[in-house]
């Protein structure tokens, strides 16, 4: 009889051998340099965290149109590819594995960040609520321009190009960002998608864009090195869905048909959990591949999720941000943990980024 898996059990993710089941979640940190090029500071940051079984990089835009914030890295210019190569070399030298998260923000942008000052694009002309940070400070979200169906293949092609650039840089695989209220999530959820064409209406139609992007990325990487991230119940960036169980159950089934390497599901537990049943359970029944769970897990709850079969891997965000040696701290019982410094999450220098202390001895 096989042993009950825990966070320290090795795992085979397709052709990629992971030394443990502790995943570093993608986290926007806004430390990229001019031209959205990964900086030397980012090399240090990722190298410090190479003890993760798998690192999923911060989201990286596949085009200039996909940019939503200052200081976020891209994967659409030669300079960006060269910057990421240095990160990957440092992670691999420490024995780590790293996937790149492919990103287009859709409506979560501003004309000051767009090519020629144009409007951000989205499935429908519906603005997010609130403000976002730009080079000139906080600005109100604008009403985006609804994409013409004829434009969608071009964005799919941008994702494929981003996947090719990630492969050229040396990543071990890629994750498609279909969560957190960004472009693919905007197509998936009916609060942001009110189209009446083949990309709107039914869950089958709202999943169409995700399917096309995923097929294009698989065309570059093959199935086993491609993951997708969902956040079925997150209200971040003014998101909601009238029936997340149905929408993401169908989306999970579509990803199962494509035989992707993994699904990464943000579905918090404990005090952070959304009201009602967790959508992860529905996704688990509809998708039969590797599932990465994310959402307020710690050592105990992470191990419980693996032991119960709810997840195969568990990803950690803020805990990994503040504890570069998180696997070692978990191995010692998870009691000695640095607290994350929230004011330094986004932008700035090494403070709150690469200066969190390691365990001594």
Secondary structure, DSSP 8 states (H G I E B T S, - for coil): ------TTS-EEETTEEESSSEEE--------BGGGB--HHHHHHHHHTTTSSEEEEEEEESSGGG--STT--BSSSHHHHHHHHHHHHHHHHTT--EEEEEE--TTSS-GGGSGGG---EESSS---SSEEEETTEEEE----EE--HHHHHHHHHHHHHHHHHHHHHT-SEEEEE--TTSHHHHHHSTTT----STTSSSHHHHTHHHHHHHHHHHHHH-STTEEEEE-TT--TTT---TTHHHHHHHHHHHHHHHT-SEEEEE---GGG--SSS-HHHHHHHH--SEEEEESS--HHHHHHHHHHTS-SEEEESHHHHH-TTHHHHHHTTS-S-----GGGSSSSSSTTTT-------
